[in-house]
Amino acid sequence: AFITQKISWNDTTVFPYHLFWWEAPDGSRILTYFPTGSYVERMEPERLVDQLMRFERNTGLDEVLVLYGVGNHGGGPNREILQRVRMLQQQPVFPRLVLGRARDFMERLLERDLSLLPVWRDELYLENHRGTLTTQAKTKRGNRQGEGMLETAEKAAVIAQVMGGTYPADHLARAWKLLLLNQFHDILPGSSITPVFRDAEADYDLVRKLAGRVIDESLAVMADGVAVPEKDWRGVLVFNPLSWDRGGPVTVPLPAGAPGSLEVIGPDGDVLPSTVIISDDGLDRSLQFMASPVQSLGTALFHLRPGDREATTSLHHDGFTIENRHLRVSVDPESGNIASIYDKEQGREVLIGGEQGNVIQLHENLPSYWDAWNIGYTGRSWTLDRADSIELIDRSPLALTVRVRKSFLGLSKANRAPTEGFPSSFFTQEITLYADRPQVDMRLEADWWE
């Protein structure tokens, strides 16, 4: 038998089989059992009989496996459940109940002729809990940041150990155990209660702190043997933890006594594009420069010297069209969307004709129940195709940035005078093109009130 599953965008799809062969693309098969009940059955007689009847109608077999217990965390049965089983085992007219293992049940099935069982040659996609892919985004972000930082920490620590440092096994083990603890099936999917996510955030803070300490100490070992020329005000050692060579923007905080103007010299002696960034409160300054490519798992020394020589850059703009030697990006002044991305090297337009990029769309989601777990699209959606404001905010030798502000007047908002037309959610998009970098960077900040 061959069945193609039809995927719908609601929570009504019902899988047709309870016992079937699942076939992989290479032709191998696994005997698969889906219970007719839940995985936390309390051995109530009406439900047991119903499950047996439905399994027999679906498969033709007169023996059904029931998963019983309290809680979905692997908890076992309580006394009430076991007492109910003993009582039902003594009833002469009730189906025979045997306490056993799932493995024994499956092995008995394999002794039968299963050649007529249906075969499923597709993914087992049950869309009921798709909401867990997006719920509690802050927790998911903490997990991903922790994974990335710990991978970098391990690479840096190994290199530092080779150079005479001590491998920080205790710090790394402690951080990994905390990170893995919070990958439990109700924490990372976002289906726990609020105090759990408070605890998780505290754990992620500690993971970042531990990983950051390992990285800092390892980089200190790497930098210890690097000589900085006397004519340099400072040297910046850049470490590339990736598995491929990479350059890109590097940001360095500047102390209070830093020279008023600085130039950045790359390892090959060229002056690199750079700019000084001042914090919103005007109290802090940092230097950002475009690092030339650093080899995989390697370091490169960049020299900071007093001076004001400008680097050669291909960046220029015309209104809200920003351009470097790789790309030309045009932002529509009305919609705030990207109207064009022209690839100069390939000589072609990247966007499909007539379409725009970086578009904000909102889709109404009203789950009928379990809103942390499920998605309930209503089919209603809105496209924010009008910019409240658009401006070129950065025009340094390092980067050109167009900032777009948009807002949304939600239909669920109580519209009362005198602010009946006041939006309920606000969005800030920053579209950046760096010098000599063949990519468009986009940053979105959402002030969400729906």
C-alpha positions as CSV (number, residue, x, y, z in Angstrom):
1,A,0.0,0.0,0.0
2,F,1.1,3.5,-0.6
3,I,-0.4,6.6,1.0
4,T,0.5,10.2,0.5
5,Q,-0.4,12.3,3.5
6,K,-2.2,15.6,2.9
7,I,-0.9,18.3,5.1
8,S,-3.4,20.9,6.2
9,W,-2.8,24.2,8.1
10,N,-5.1,23.4,11.0
11,D,-5.0,20.8,13.7
12,T,-7.5,18.3,12.1
13,T,-5.2,15.9,10.3
14,V,-5.7,12.4,11.7
15,F,-3.0,9.7,11.0
16,P,-4.8,6.7,9.5
17,Y,-2.9,3.8,11.0
18,H,-2.0,2.4,14.4
19,L,0.3,-0.4,13.2
20,F,2.3,-0.1,10.0
21,W,5.7,-0.4,8.3
22,W,7.5,2.9,8.0
23,E,9.8,2.7,5.0
24,A,12.9,4.9,4.6
25,P,14.1,6.2,1.2
26,D,16.7,3.4,1.0
27,G,13.9,0.8,1.3
28,S,14.6,-0.3,4.9
29,R,11.5,-0.7,7.1
30,I,10.7,-0.3,10.8
31,L,7.6,-1.8,12.4
32,T,5.8,1.2,14.0
33,Y,3.0,1.3,16.6
34,F,0.8,4.3,17.4
35,P,-1.3,3.8,20.6
36,T,-5.0,4.2,20.2
37,G,-5.1,6.1,23.5
38,S,-2.7,8.5,25.2
39,Y,0.7,7.8,26.8
40,V,-0.6,8.5,30.3
41,E,-3.6,6.1,30.6
42,R,-5.1,5.5,34.0
43,M,-6.4,2.0,33.1
44,E,-10.1,3.1,33.2
45,P,-12.2,0.1,32.0
46,E,-14.3,2.1,29.5
47,R,-11.2,3.6,27.8
48,L,-9.5,0.2,27.7
49,V,-12.4,-1.5,25.9
50,D,-12.6,1.4,23.5
51,Q,-8.9,1.3,22.7
52,L,-9.0,-2.5,22.1
53,M,-12.1,-2.1,19.8
54,R,-10.5,0.7,17.8
55,F,-7.2,-1.1,17.4
56,E,-9.0,-4.3,16.3
57,R,-11.0,-2.3,13.7
58,N,-7.8,-0.6,12.4
59,T,-5.5,-3.6,12.3
60,G,-7.5,-6.8,12.7
61,L,-5.5,-7.8,15.8
62,D,-7.0,-8.6,19.1
63,E,-4.2,-7.5,21.4
64,V,-3.4,-3.8,22.1
65,L,-0.6,-2.1,23.9
66,V,-1.7,0.5,26.5
67,L,0.8,3.0,27.9
68,Y,-0.1,3.8,31.5
69,G,1.3,6.0,34.2
70,V,1.2,9.5,35.7
71,G,2.8,12.5,34.0
72,N,4.5,12.7,30.6
73,H,8.0,12.7,32.0
74,G,8.4,9.0,32.2
75,G,6.5,8.8,35.5
76,G,5.3,5.3,36.5
77,P,1.8,4.2,37.7
78,N,0.5,5.2,41.1
79,R,-1.2,2.8,43.6
80,E,-4.7,3.7,42.3
81,I,-3.8,2.6,38.7
82,L,-2.2,-0.7,39.9
83,Q,-5.2,-1.4,42.2
84,R,-7.5,-0.8,39.3
85,V,-5.5,-3.3,37.1
86,R,-5.7,-6.0,39.8
87,M,-9.5,-5.5,40.1
88,L,-10.0,-5.7,36.4
89,Q,-7.8,-8.8,36.1
90,Q,-10.3,-10.6,38.5
91,Q,-13.4,-9.8,36.3
92,P,-14.3,-12.9,34.3
93,V,-16.1,-11.0,31.5
94,F,-13.4,-8.3,31.1
95,P,-10.7,-8.6,28.4
96,R,-7.5,-10.2,29.8
97,L,-5.0,-7.7,31.2
98,V,-1.3,-8.5,31.3
99,L,1.4,-6.2,32.7
100,G,4.4,-6.4,30.5
101,R,7.0,-4.5,28.4
102,A,6.5,-2.8,25.1
103,R,9.4,-4.8,23.7
104,D,7.6,-8.1,24.4
105,F,4.5,-6.8,22.7
106,M,6.4,-5.8,19.5
107,E,8.3,-9.2,19.5
108,R,4.9,-11.1,19.6
109,L,3.7,-9.0,16.7
110,L,6.8,-9.9,14.7
111,E,5.9,-13.6,15.0
112,R,2.7,-13.0,13.0
113,D,2.3,-12.6,9.3
114,L,2.6,-8.8,8.8
115,S,2.9,-8.8,5.0
116,L,-0.5,-7.1,4.6
117,L,0.2,-4.2,6.9
118,P,0.2,-0.8,5.3
119,V,3.5,0.8,4.3
120,W,4.1,4.5,4.9
121,R,6.7,6.1,2.6
122,D,6.6,9.6,3.9
123,E,7.5,11.8,6.9
124,L,5.5,11.3,10.1
125,Y,4.4,14.9,10.2
126,L,1.8,15.6,12.9
127,E,1.2,19.3,12.8
128,N,-0.7,19.6,16.1
129,H,2.2,21.1,18.1
130,R,4.0,23.2,15.5
131,G,3.8,26.2,17.8
132,T,6.6,24.8,19.9
133,L,9.0,25.8,17.1
134,T,8.5,29.5,17.9
135,T,7.1,29.7,21.4
136,Q,9.4,31.3,24.0
137,A,11.9,32.7,21.5
138,K,14.1,34.1,24.2
139,T,14.7,30.6,25.5
140,K,15.5,29.3,22.1
141,R,17.9,32.2,21.5
142,G,19.7,31.5,24.8
143,N,20.1,27.8,23.8
144,R,21.5,28.7,20.4
145,Q,23.9,31.4,21.8
146,G,25.1,28.9,24.4
147,E,25.8,26.2,21.8
148,G,27.7,28.7,19.6
149,M,29.8,30.1,22.5
150,L,30.6,26.7,23.9
151,E,31.8,25.5,20.5
152,T,34.0,28.6,20.2
153,A,35.2,28.1,23.8
154,E,36.3,24.5,23.1
155,K,38.2,25.4,20.0
156,A,39.9,28.3,21.7
157,A,40.8,26.2,24.7
158,V,42.3,23.4,22.7
159,I,44.5,25.9,20.8
160,A,45.5,27.6,24.1
161,Q,46.4,24.2,25.6
162,V,48.7,23.5,22.7
163,M,50.4,26.9,23.4
164,G,51.0,26.0,27.1
165,G,47.6,26.8,28.7
166,T,45.4,24.6,30.9
167,Y,42.3,23.0,29.4
168,P,39.3,24.2,31.5
169,A,37.4,20.9,31.6
170,D,35.5,21.8,34.8
171,H,34.1,25.1,33.4
172,L,33.1,23.5,30.1
173,A,31.5,20.4,31.7
174,R,29.5,22.6,34.0
175,A,28.3,24.9,31.2
176,W,27.4,22.0,28.9
177,K,25.4,20.2,31.6
178,L,23.4,23.4,32.3
179,L,22.8,23.9,28.5
180,L,21.7,20.3,28.0
181,L,19.5,20.3,31.1
182,N,17.5,23.1,29.5
183,Q,17.0,21.1,26.3
184,F,14.4,19.1,28.2
185,H,11.3,18.5,26.1
186,D,9.1,21.1,27.8
187,I,11.8,23.8,28.3
188,L,13.3,24.3,24.9
189,P,10.0,23.9,23.0
190,G,8.5,26.6,25.3
191,S,5.7,24.5,26.8
192,S,6.5,24.9,30.5
193,I,5.3,27.4,33.1
194,T,6.7,30.9,33.6
195,P,9.0,30.1,36.6
196,V,10.8,27.5,34.4
197,F,11.8,30.0,31.8
198,R,13.0,32.4,34.6
199,D,15.3,29.6,35.8
200,A,16.3,28.8,32.2
201,E,17.3,32.4,31.6
202,A,19.5,32.4,34.7
203,D,21.1,29.2,33.5
204,Y,21.8,30.7,30.1
205,D,23.4,33.7,31.8
206,L,25.7,31.4,33.6
207,V,26.5,29.4,30.5
208,R,27.4,32.6,28.7
209,K,29.6,33.7,31.6
210,L,31.4,30.3,31.8
211,A,31.9,30.1,28.1
212,G,33.0,33.8,27.9
213,R,35.6,33.3,30.7
214,V,37.0,30.3,28.8
215,I,37.2,32.3,25.6
216,D,38.8,35.3,27.3
217,E,41.4,33.2,29.1
218,S,42.2,31.2,26.0
219,L,42.6,34.3,23.8
220,A,44.9,35.8,26.5
221,V,47.2,32.8,26.1
222,M,47.1,33.2,22.3
223,A,47.9,36.9,22.6
224,D,50.6,36.5,25.2
225,G,53.3,35.8,22.6
226,V,52.3,38.4,20.1
227,A,54.6,41.4,19.8
228,V,52.9,44.8,19.1
229,P,55.1,47.4,17.3
230,E,56.1,50.5,19.3
231,K,54.4,52.8,16.8
232,D,51.0,51.1,17.4
233,W,48.7,52.7,20.0
234,R,47.2,49.3,20.4
235,G,47.1,45.9,18.7
236,V,43.9,44.0,18.1
237,L,44.2,40.2,17.8
238,V,41.3,38.7,15.9
239,F,40.5,35.0,16.3
240,N,38.4,33.2,13.7
241,P,36.7,30.1,15.3
242,L,35.0,29.0,12.1
243,S,35.9,26.2,9.7
244,W,36.5,28.5,6.8
245,D,38.4,31.8,6.3
246,R,36.4,34.8,7.1
247,G,36.7,38.6,7.3
248,G,34.1,41.1,8.5
249,P,33.2,43.9,10.9
250,V,35.1,43.9,14.2
251,T,34.1,46.2,17.1
252,V,36.6,47.3,19.9
253,P,35.7,49.4,22.9
254,L,37.8,52.6,23.3
255,P,39.0,53.7,26.7
256,A,38.7,57.3,27.8
257,G,42.3,58.2,26.9
258,A,42.1,56.9,23.3
259,P,43.4,59.2,20.5
260,G,40.7,61.4,18.9
261,S,41.4,59.8,15.5
262,L,42.6,56.4,14.7
263,E,43.4,54.4,11.6
264,V,43.4,50.6,11.3
265,I,46.3,48.8,9.5
266,G,45.7,45.3,8.4
267,P,48.3,42.5,8.5
268,D,49.3,43.3,4.9
269,G,49.9,47.0,5.7
270,D,46.7,48.4,4.1
271,V,44.6,51.0,5.7
272,L,41.2,49.4,6.4
273,P,37.7,51.1,6.5
274,S,36.8,52.1,10.0
275,T,34.5,54.3,12.0
276,V,34.0,55.5,15.6
277,I,30.6,54.6,17.1
278,I,29.3,56.7,20.0
279,S,26.7,55.3,22.4
280,D,23.2,56.8,22.6
281,D,24.1,58.5,25.9
282,G,27.3,60.0,24.4
283,L,29.5,58.5,27.2
284,D,31.1,55.5,25.4
285,R,33.0,55.2,22.2
286,S,34.0,52.1,20.2
287,L,36.0,51.5,17.0
288,Q,34.5,49.4,14.3
289,F,36.6,48.3,11.3
290,M,36.4,45.8,8.5
291,A,38.9,43.0,9.2
292,S,40.5,41.4,6.2
293,P,40.0,37.6,6.0
294,V,41.5,35.6,8.8
295,Q,42.3,31.9,8.2
296,S,40.2,29.2,9.8
297,L,41.0,28.6,13.5
298,G,43.7,31.2,13.1
299,T,44.5,34.7,14.4
300,A,45.6,37.9,12.8
301,L,47.0,41.1,14.3
302,F,45.5,44.5,13.3
303,H,47.3,47.7,14.2
304,L,45.6,50.8,15.7
305,R,47.6,53.9,15.1
306,P,46.9,57.7,15.6
307,G,46.0,59.1,12.2
308,D,43.2,60.1,9.9
309,R,44.1,58.4,6.6
310,E,40.9,57.2,4.9
311,A,40.8,53.7,3.4
312,T,39.8,53.2,-0.2
313,T,36.2,52.1,-0.3
314,S,33.7,51.4,-3.1
315,L,30.8,52.5,-0.9
316,H,28.5,55.3,-2.2
317,H,24.9,56.2,-2.1
318,D,22.3,58.1,-4.1
319,G,19.2,58.8,-2.0
320,F,18.1,55.5,-0.6
321,T,20.2,53.4,-3.0
322,I,23.4,52.1,-1.3
323,E,26.2,50.4,-3.2
324,N,29.6,48.8,-2.9
325,R,31.7,46.9,-5.5
326,H,29.6,43.8,-5.1
327,L,26.0,44.9,-4.8
328,R,23.6,47.8,-5.4
329,V,20.6,47.9,-3.0
330,S,17.6,50.2,-3.6
331,V,15.1,50.8,-0.8
332,D,11.6,52.0,-1.9
333,P,10.9,55.4,-0.2
334,E,7.2,54.7,0.1
335,S,7.0,51.1,1.3
336,G,10.5,50.9,3.0
337,N,11.0,47.5,1.5
338,I,14.0,46.6,-0.7
339,A,13.0,47.3,-4.3
340,S,16.1,45.9,-5.9
341,I,19.3,44.0,-5.1
342,Y,21.6,44.0,-8.2
343,D,24.5,41.6,-8.2
344,K,27.3,43.4,-10.1
345,E,29.5,40.4,-10.3
346,Q,26.9,38.2,-11.8
347,G,25.2,41.1,-13.7
348,R,21.7,40.1,-12.6
349,E,18.8,41.3,-10.4
350,V,18.4,39.0,-7.4
351,L,14.8,39.7,-6.6
352,I,12.0,38.3,-8.7
353,G,10.6,40.9,-11.1
354,G,8.0,43.2,-9.5
355,E,8.6,41.7,-6.0
356,Q,10.1,43.4,-3.0
357,G,12.4,42.1,-0.3
358,N,12.6,42.5,3.5
359,V,8.7,42.7,3.7
360,I,7.0,42.5,7.1
361,Q,3.9,40.4,7.1
362,L,1.6,39.6,10.1
363,H,-0.5,36.4,10.1
364,E,-3.4,36.0,12.5
365,N,-2.9,33.0,14.8
366,L,-5.7,32.0,17.2
367,P,-5.2,28.5,18.4
368,S,-8.4,26.8,19.7
369,Y,-6.4,25.5,22.7
370,W,-2.9,25.1,24.1
371,D,-1.6,28.3,22.5
372,A,2.0,27.7,23.7
373,W,1.9,24.4,21.7
374,N,-0.3,25.0,18.7
375,I,-0.7,27.3,15.8
376,G,-4.2,28.2,14.5
377,Y,-3.9,30.3,11.4
378,T,-7.2,32.0,10.5
379,G,-6.1,32.9,7.0
380,R,-6.1,36.6,7.7
381,S,-2.8,38.4,7.1
382,W,-1.5,42.0,6.7
383,T,1.5,43.4,4.8
384,L,3.1,46.5,6.2
385,D,3.8,48.2,2.8
386,R,4.0,51.8,4.1
387,A,7.0,53.3,5.9
388,D,6.4,55.8,8.7
389,S,9.9,57.2,8.1
390,I,13.1,56.3,6.2
391,E,16.5,57.8,6.6
392,L,20.2,57.2,5.8
393,I,21.7,57.0,9.3
394,D,25.2,55.7,8.6
395,R,27.5,57.0,5.8
396,S,31.0,56.1,7.0
397,P,33.8,54.6,5.0
398,L,32.9,51.3,6.7
399,A,29.1,51.0,6.1
400,L,26.0,52.6,4.7
401,T,22.8,52.0,6.6
402,V,19.2,52.8,5.8
403,R,16.8,52.9,8.7
404,V,13.1,52.2,8.1
405,R,10.3,52.6,10.8
406,K,6.9,51.0,10.4
407,S,3.9,50.5,12.6
408,F,0.8,48.3,12.7
409,L,-2.7,49.3,13.8
410,G,-4.0,46.0,15.2
411,L,-7.7,45.3,14.8
412,S,-7.9,43.9,18.3
413,K,-6.8,47.3,19.7
414,A,-9.4,49.3,21.6
415,N,-9.7,52.4,19.4
416,R,-10.8,55.3,21.5
417,A,-10.5,59.1,21.0
418,P,-8.1,60.9,20.9
419,T,-5.7,58.1,20.0
420,E,-8.0,55.9,17.8
421,G,-5.5,55.9,15.0
422,F,-2.4,55.2,17.2
423,P,-0.6,52.0,16.2
424,S,-0.3,49.1,18.5
425,S,3.1,47.6,17.4
426,F,6.2,49.2,16.0
427,F,9.1,47.9,13.9
428,T,12.5,49.3,13.1
429,Q,14.5,47.8,10.2
430,E,18.2,48.7,9.5
431,I,19.5,47.7,6.1
432,T,23.3,47.8,6.0
433,L,25.9,47.4,3.2
434,Y,29.5,47.1,4.4
435,A,32.5,48.0,2.4
436,D,33.8,45.1,0.2
437,R,31.3,42.6,1.7
438,P,29.0,40.7,-0.8
439,Q,26.0,40.6,1.5
440,V,23.2,42.7,2.8
441,D,22.8,42.8,6.6
442,M,19.3,43.4,8.0
443,R,18.4,44.0,11.6
444,L,14.8,44.0,12.8
445,E,13.6,45.3,16.2
446,A,9.9,44.7,17.0
447,D,8.1,46.5,19.8
448,W,5.2,44.0,20.0
449,W,1.9,44.8,21.6
450,E,-0.6,42.4,19.8
